[in-house]
Amino acid sequence: MLSSRVQVESAGWLTVIPVEVSRRLGLTPGAELFWEDDGSGGFRVFSADQKNRRDRADGPDLAG
């Protein structure tokens, strides 16, 4: 199990994610993360690339 601590900053809350998480998600500095409610009180976190693949898989077939 990985963990991180939340800190209060002037514009909101901040956390630093573990290096292992950024490696697995393929993140680079400045990358955007997307948080999806999983319906059971938790969240799933996606990188922009994972979200785009997910949107294409879930979206309508525009080719035909």
Phi, psi and omega in degrees: 000135177256154179217162173212159179256147179262135176239147177271127175245170184300325184261000181156209181254151185226140170221152176255124181275149179298149180303323180300322179293313180297324178294313182294325179276352180069036184277151171235161179306134180089358181294151180263139176248146178242135182247123181244128177297128182270001176083357180233027178093000180240186180224151169254138183248132181233145170281168179301320180295317178294321180296317180297318177296319180295316179299319179295320181290325183270343186281172179291154176280105183273353183281341184208000000 
